[in-house]
Amino acid sequence: MRGAMTVPDKDRPAALVDTEALGVLEFEGAQESAWIEVIKKMDEVYSDLIRYEVDLEEKNAALEDAQRFISSVVESVSDVLIVCDRRYDVLQINKAMLDVTGLTENDLVGKSLSSLLPQEDRFLFNVIRQNAEDGRGRECEIRFKTKEALTDVVAVTGSVRQDHEGRRDGLVLTGRPVGELRRAYEALNRAHAELKQAQQQMVQQEKMASLGRLVAGVAHELNNPISFVYGNVHALDRYRKRLQTYLSAIHRGIGEPERERLRSELRIDRMMEDLESLIDGTMEGAERVSEIVKSLRSLSFHRQTEPELFNLTKILDTAVHWATRSGSRPVGVRSKLPEELPVKGHPGQIHQVFVNLVQNAVDAMSKVADPQISIEGRVNGARVEVSVSDNGPGISQEVADKIFEPFYTTKEVGEGTGLGLWISYGIVKEHGGDIKIGATEEGGARFIVCFPAAGVQA
């Protein structure tokens, strides 16, 4: 058989083996190895193809997930979104744009952006495009056409869309309808104005209530000098009648005996001696009334143009005296004030603060057998400190935490607006001061008010 190896004869030498058969065997072995190598390579290529296909499917799935994610984000954005190509035709819009216009995606996609605008607003397209290309990002208010009319005003901002090489590839518009927002803002503004007006009316009512309490004290204060002047004027009127009778008799030419009798009967000498004291007393009463009126004018509730330097001690004396005189029962007052407490501000407003504090103390002691108010003041470094204390039931921590809030009151309905301490707190703060709540050793309430001392360096 061809290719078979000849078995060597034992009588023949080894060198005489068949080399042709050996070569055939070597060729067949090499051919088999080559096929095995080809098959191995084919297996590797097939494995790579399978792996590439799996990777491709995974990337495809990831790409679809990313696409769905981007689409869901675009759809969930509440602002209007419009994507245009380089010719400014609409490529994509979101649900917000459909809601604003009431149109379908087929009505919008593929249309020129400028065709979506009314004729009178189309010039704004160039403004948006120019702002986007200049990178200014300015808002532009436009309206879009709908099937029947126009949308509300939409505030739109444009930005340039770029391709993967950074070249301009279109335009992206984002915006939000501002018509409804403006209407809501106008409604809110009206409500705020009405609330502010109502608040001002309540503040004025509280001021009038404070003025009412003040007038009650002033009425008591004016009663004495006016009564004194009234009584003196009646006495002067009687004296006038006597003098008129006496002078008429003299003018008639009566004799000296008759004149002396009439002089004694009308008590002319005593009347002349009493005239000086009557006139002095009347003048003193009138001056006292004038001082009270002058104090009222200086303690007016309106805000002066410029703050002025004043002595807080005098303001405190007046406020405490008038507030305690307005009550239906006497209140004891212990005052420990220096002659001078220099403060700069508006005296009328500061007077209102302490009238309110004293009046609250008087009200708090309505069930106390012996009501007492203590007023103390001092200059402590660069601050003027004044404390108003009472021997009432005191203030709990819960009430103290809310006492300066507007409309908060512990009084019965109809007895207070709850604005007195809130207004007082605001006045003190406007003067650069502070007001705090404390307690006395006996358990009563203590309000400590501080102001910057005028002319004292901090």
C-alpha positions in Angstrom: 0.0 0.0 0.0 1.3 3.4 -1.0 2.5 5.4 1.9 2.8 2.4 4.2 6.0 2.0 6.0 8.2 -0.9 5.0 9.1 -3.1 7.9 12.8 -3.4 8.0 14.3 -6.7 7.5 16.5 -7.9 10.2 19.1 -8.6 7.6 18.9 -5.1 6.1 20.5 -2.0 7.8 18.3 0.8 9.5 19.3 3.4 7.0 17.3 1.7 4.3 13.9 2.8 5.9 11.2 4.2 3.4 11.5 8.0 3.6 8.7 8.6 1.1 6.2 7.0 3.5 7.5 9.1 6.4 7.0 12.3 4.4 3.4 11.5 3.7 2.7 10.9 7.3 4.2 14.3 8.3 2.1 16.1 5.6 -1.1 14.6 6.8 -0.3 15.5 10.5 0.4 19.1 9.5 -2.9 19.3 7.5 -4.8 18.0 10.5 -3.2 20.6 12.8 -4.1 23.4 10.4 -7.8 22.3 10.4 -7.8 22.2 14.1 -6.3 25.7 14.3 -8.9 27.0 11.8 -11.7 25.5 13.8 -10.3 27.0 17.0 -10.2 30.4 15.3 -13.7 30.0 14.1 -14.8 29.2 17.6 -13.1 32.3 18.9 -14.6 34.5 16.2 -18.1 33.0 16.9 -17.6 33.6 20.6 -16.6 37.2 19.9 -19.6 37.6 17.8 -21.9 36.3 20.5 -20.2 38.6 23.0 -20.5 41.6 20.7 -24.1 40.8 20.1 -24.8 40.6 23.9 -22.9 43.9 24.4 -24.9 45.5 21.6 -28.1 44.4 23.1 -27.1 45.7 26.5 -26.1 49.0 25.1 -29.3 49.1 23.0 -31.3 48.5 26.2 -29.3 51.1 28.1 -29.9 53.6 25.2 -33.6 52.8 25.2 -33.7 53.3 29.0 -31.8 56.6 28.6 -34.3 57.7 25.9 -37.3 56.8 28.1 -35.7 58.6 31.0 -35.0 61.7 28.9 -38.5 61.6 27.5 -40.1 61.2 30.9 -38.1 64.1 32.2 -39.0 66.3 29.3 -42.7 65.3 29.7 -42.7 66.0 33.4 -41.1 69.4 33.1 -43.7 72.0 34.0 -42.1 74.7 31.8 -42.8 74.8 28.1 -40.0 73.1 26.0 -39.5 73.5 22.3 -36.6 72.0 20.4 -35.8 73.3 16.9 -33.4 72.2 14.2 -30.9 74.5 12.5 -33.7 75.8 10.2 -35.8 76.6 13.3 -38.4 74.0 12.5 -39.9 72.3 15.5 -38.3 68.9 16.3 -39.7 68.1 19.7 -42.1 69.6 22.2 -43.3 68.5 25.7 -46.6 68.1 27.3 -46.5 71.5 28.9 -46.5 73.1 25.4 -49.4 70.9 24.4 -51.3 72.0 27.5 -50.6 75.7 26.9 -51.6 75.7 23.2 -54.3 73.0 23.3 -52.8 71.5 20.1 -51.5 68.0 19.3 -47.9 67.0 18.6 -48.8 66.6 14.9 -50.0 70.2 14.8 -46.6 71.5 16.1 -43.8 69.2 15.1 -42.3 70.0 11.7 -43.7 73.6 11.7 -41.5 76.7 11.5 -41.2 78.2 14.9 -42.1 81.7 13.6 -45.4 80.2 12.2 -46.5 79.4 15.7 -46.5 83.0 16.7 -49.1 85.6 15.8 -48.2 88.1 13.1 -47.7 90.9 15.5 -45.3 88.9 17.7 -43.2 87.3 14.9 -40.5 90.0 15.2 -39.8 88.6 18.7 -38.6 85.4 17.1 -35.5 87.2 15.9 -35.1 88.8 19.3 -35.1 85.3 21.0 -32.7 83.9 18.4 -30.3 86.8 18.7 -30.3 86.6 22.5 -29.6 82.9 22.3 -26.7 83.3 19.9 -25.3 86.1 22.0 -25.5 84.0 25.1 -27.5 86.7 27.0 -30.3 84.4 28.1 -32.8 87.2 28.4 -36.5 86.5 28.8 -38.9 87.5 26.0 -42.6 87.5 26.5 -44.5 86.0 23.5 -47.9 84.4 22.7 -48.5 81.2 20.7 -51.4 80.6 18.3 -54.0 78.1 19.2 -56.9 76.8 17.1 -59.2 79.6 18.1 -57.2 82.4 19.8 -53.9 83.1 21.5 -52.3 81.7 24.6 -51.6 83.8 27.7 -48.2 85.5 27.7 -45.3 83.0 28.0 -41.9 84.2 29.2 -39.4 82.4 26.9 -35.7 82.0 27.1 -33.7 80.6 24.1 -30.4 78.8 24.0 -28.3 77.4 21.1 -28.4 73.6 20.6 -25.0 72.2 19.5 -24.0 68.9 17.8 -21.3 66.5 18.9 -18.6 68.7 17.3 -19.8 71.9 19.1 -21.4 73.4 16.0 -24.7 75.2 16.1 -27.4 72.7 15.3 -30.6 74.4 16.3 -32.4 76.3 19.1 -34.0 75.2 22.4 -36.7 77.4 24.0 -37.9 77.1 27.5 -40.6 79.2 29.2 -43.4 79.5 31.6 -46.9 81.0 31.2 -47.0 84.3 33.2 -50.5 85.4 32.6 -52.0 83.2 35.3 -49.0 84.0 37.5 -49.6 87.7 37.0 -53.3 87.4 37.9 -52.4 85.4 41.0 -49.8 88.0 41.9 -52.3 90.8 41.4 -54.8 89.0 43.5 -52.2 88.4 46.2 -51.1 92.0 46.0 -54.8 93.2 46.5 -55.2 90.8 49.4 -51.9 92.1 50.9 -53.1 95.7 50.5 -56.4 94.9 52.1 -54.7 93.1 54.9 -52.3 96.0 55.4 -55.2 98.4 55.4 -57.0 96.3 58.0 -53.9 96.1 60.1 -53.5 99.9 59.9 -57.1 100.3 61.0 -56.5 98.0 63.9 -53.4 99.9 64.8 -55.4 103.2 64.6 -58.1 101.7 66.8 -55.5 100.7 69.4 -54.1 104.2 69.2 -57.5 105.6 69.7 -58.0 103.3 72.7 -54.7 104.5 74.1 -55.8 108.1 73.4 -59.1 107.3 75.2 -57.3 106.1 78.3 -55.0 109.1 78.1 -57.9 111.6 77.8 -59.5 110.0 80.9 -56.4 110.8 82.8 -56.0 114.2 81.3 -59.7 114.9 82.2 -58.8 114.3 85.9 -55.7 116.3 85.5 -57.5 119.3 84.0 -60.4 119.1 86.4 -58.6 120.8 89.3 -57.2 123.9 87.6 -60.3 124.4 85.5 -62.5 124.1 88.7 -60.2 126.5 90.4 -60.3 129.0 87.5 -64.1 128.6 87.3 -64.5 129.4 91.0 -62.2 132.4 90.9 -64.0 133.8 87.9 -67.3 133.6 89.8 -65.8 135.4 92.7 -64.3 138.1 90.4 -67.8 138.5 88.8 -69.3 139.2 92.3 -66.5 141.7 93.0 -67.2 143.3 89.7 -70.8 143.9 90.6 -69.9 145.4 94.0 -67.3 147.7 92.4 -69.9 148.8 89.8 -72.4 149.6 92.6 -69.8 151.5 94.6 -68.4 153.5 91.6 -71.9 154.4 90.4 -72.7 155.8 93.8 -69.5 157.9 93.8 -70.3 159.2 90.3 -73.8 160.3 91.5 -72.0 162.6 94.0 -73.0 161.0 97.3 -71.7 162.5 100.5 -68.8 161.1 102.4 -70.8 159.5 105.2 -73.0 157.7 102.7 -69.8 156.7 100.7 -68.2 155.3 103.8 -71.3 153.4 104.7 -71.5 151.8 101.3 -67.8 151.1 101.3 -68.2 149.2 104.6 -71.4 147.4 103.5 -69.9 146.2 100.2 -66.6 145.3 101.9 -64.6 147.1 99.3 -61.3 147.1 101.3 -61.4 143.3 101.8 -62.4 142.8 98.2 -59.4 144.9 97.0 -57.0 142.8 99.2 -58.5 139.6 97.8 -58.3 140.6 94.1 -54.5 140.0 93.9 -54.7 136.4 95.2 -57.8 135.7 93.0 -56.0 137.0 89.9 -52.8 135.1 90.8 -54.7 131.9 91.4 -56.6 132.2 88.1 -53.4 132.9 86.2 -51.8 129.8 87.9 -54.8 127.6 86.9 -54.7 128.9 83.4 -51.0 128.3 83.1 -51.5 124.8 84.4 -54.1 124.1 81.8 -51.8 125.6 79.2 -49.0 123.3 80.3 -51.2 120.3 80.1 -52.3 121.3 76.6 -48.7 121.9 75.6 -47.8 118.4 76.8 -50.6 116.9 74.8 -49.4 118.6 71.7 -45.8 117.5 72.2 -47.1 113.9 72.9 -49.1 113.6 69.7 -49.2 110.2 68.1 -47.9 111.3 64.7 -44.3 110.8 63.8 -42.1 113.9 63.8 -39.8 114.5 60.9 -36.7 114.4 63.0 -36.1 112.7 66.4 -35.4 115.2 69.3 -33.5 115.1 72.5 -35.7 115.0 75.6 -35.8 114.1 79.2 -37.4 110.7 79.7 -38.0 111.4 83.4 -40.6 114.1 82.5 -42.3 111.8 80.0 -42.5 109.0 82.6 -43.9 111.3 85.3 -46.7 112.5 82.9 -47.4 109.0 81.6 -47.6 107.4 85.0 -49.7 110.3 86.5 -52.2 110.3 83.7 -52.5 106.6 83.3 -53.1 106.0 87.0 -55.6 108.8 87.3 -57.8 107.3 84.5 -58.8 104.3 86.6 -61.9 103.8 88.8 -59.8 103.1 91.9 -56.7 104.7 93.4 -53.4 103.1 92.6 -50.2 103.6 94.7 -47.1 104.7 92.8 -43.5 104.4 94.0 -41.2 106.4 91.8 -37.5 106.1 91.8 -36.3 108.2 88.9 -33.2 110.5 88.5 -33.7 114.1 87.5 -32.3 113.4 84.0 -32.7 110.4 81.7 -31.4 111.7 78.3 -33.0 110.0 75.3 -33.3 110.9 71.6 -36.4 110.0 69.7 -40.1 110.8 69.5 -41.5 111.8 72.9 -45.1 111.1 71.9 -44.4 107.5 70.9 -42.4 106.9 74.0 -45.2 108.3 76.1 -47.6 106.0 74.4 -45.4 103.0 75.3 -45.3 103.8 79.1 -49.0 104.7 79.2 -49.7 101.3 77.8 -47.4 99.5 80.2 -48.8 101.4 83.2 -52.4 100.8 82.0 -51.7 97.1 81.6 -50.3 97.0 85.1 -53.4 98.7 86.5 -55.7 96.2 84.6 -53.7 93.3 85.9 -54.2 94.5 89.5 -58.0 94.8 89.3 -58.4 92.1 92.0 -55.5 93.2 94.2 -56.6 94.8 97.5 -53.7 97.3 97.6 -52.5 97.9 94.0 -49.0 99.3 93.7 -46.9 100.3 90.7 -43.2 100.9 91.0 -41.3 103.0 88.4 -37.5 102.9 88.4 -35.0 104.4 86.0 -31.2 104.7 85.7 -28.4 105.4 83.2 -26.4 102.2 82.9 -23.4 102.8 80.7 -24.6 103.7 77.2 -28.2 102.6 78.0 -31.1 104.1 79.8 -33.1 101.4 81.7 -36.6 101.9 83.0 -38.6 99.2 84.8 -42.4 99.2 85.4 -43.4 96.7 88.1 -46.7 95.8 89.8 -47.9 93.6 92.6 -50.4 91.7 90.5 -50.5 88.0 89.7 -47.6 88.1 87.3 -47.2 86.6 83.8 -46.7 82.9 83.1 -43.9 81.7 80.8 -46.5 80.6 78.2 -48.1 84.0 78.1 -44.6 85.7 78.1 -43.6 83.8 75.0 -46.6 85.3 73.0 -47.3 88.6 74.7 -45.6 90.7 72.0 -47.4 89.0 69.2 -50.1 91.0 67.3 -53.7 90.4 68.4 -52.7 88.2 71.4 -54.4 89.2 74.6 -55.4 87.6 77.9 -58.3 90.1 78.4 -61.9 89.3 77.8 -63.4 89.8 74.4 -64.1 93.5 73.8 -61.7 94.7 76.5 -58.5 94.8 74.4 -57.3 94.5 70.8 -54.1 92.6 71.6 -52.1 95.3 69.7 -50.9 97.5 72.6 -47.8 95.6 73.5 -47.1 94.8 69.9 -47.1 98.5 69.0 -45.1 99.3 72.0 -42.5 96.7 71.1 -42.2 98.1 67.6 -41.8 101.6 68.9 -39.1 100.6 71.3 -37.2 98.6 68.5 -37.5 101.6 66.1 -35.7 103.7 68.8 -32.9 101.2 69.0 -34.1 99.8 72.3 -35.4 96.6 73.8 -38.2 95.5 76.0 -38.1 92.4 78.3 -40.4 90.7 80.7 -39.4 89.7 84.2 -40.9 89.1 87.7 -40.7 90.9 91.0 -39.7 89.2 94.2 -43.4 89.3 95.3 -44.4 87.5 92.0 -45.8 90.5 90.1 -44.9 91.4 86.5 -41.9 93.6 85.6 -41.3 95.2 82.2 -37.8 96.4 81.6 -37.4 98.9 78.7 -34.0 100.0 77.5 -33.0 102.9 75.1 -29.7 104.2 73.9 -28.6 107.1 76.2 -28.3 110.3 74.3 -24.9 111.8 74.2 -23.2 108.7 75.7 -20.7 106.7 73.6 -21.5 103.0 73.4 
